[in-house]
Amino acid sequence: MPEQITETGATYSRAVGLIYIFNLIVGTGALTMPNAFSTSGWLLSLITVILLAIISYLDSEILLQKQWP
């Protein structure tokens, strides 16, 4: 990862690469969740987050059980 070449031909450091990875993992979703909770209410937001967590868990279990060639 250190000294990777960008589209313009310039290189970036390991710290910049780690910031890019952090941005990909966190994204803007974590920053907008408080606003979404305050707009839609605690109950609806909590139910939605729990439902999405269950769907994500089931999806990962299905992918882990699939036999890949």
ZIKA-V794866 format. One record per residue. N is the residue number from 1. RES is the residue in one letter. D_CENTER is the distance of its C-alpha to the mean C-alpha in Angstrom with 1 decimal. Layout:
n = <N/N>
res = <RES/RES>
d_center = <D_CENTER/D_CENTER>
This chain:
n = <1/2/3/4/5/6/7/8/9/10/11/12/13/14/15/16/17/18/19/20/21/22/23/24/25/26/27/28/29/30/31/32/33/34/35/36/37/38/39/40/41/42/43/44/45/46/47/48/49/50/51/52/53/54/55/56/57/58/59/60/61/62/63/64/65/66/67/68/69>
res = <M/P/E/Q/I/T/E/T/G/A/T/Y/S/R/A/V/G/L/I/Y/I/F/N/L/I/V/G/T/G/A/L/T/M/P/N/A/F/S/T/S/G/W/L/L/S/L/I/T/V/I/L/L/A/I/I/S/Y/L/D/S/E/I/L/L/Q/K/Q/W/P>
d_center = <20.2/22.8/24.9/22.8/24.4/22.8/24.0/26.8/28.0/27.2/25.5/22.7/22.7/20.5/19.4/18.1/16.3/14.6/13.7/12.2/10.0/9.1/8.4/6.2/4.1/5.0/5.8/8.6/7.6/8.4/11.5/12.7/12.7/16.1/17.6/16.7/18.2/21.2/21.8/21.6/22.9/22.0/23.1/21.5/18.1/18.4/19.6/16.7/14.0/16.3/16.8/13.2/12.8/16.1/15.2/12.1/14.5/17.3/15.5/14.6/18.2/19.6/17.9/19.2/22.6/23.1/25.5/24.4/27.4>
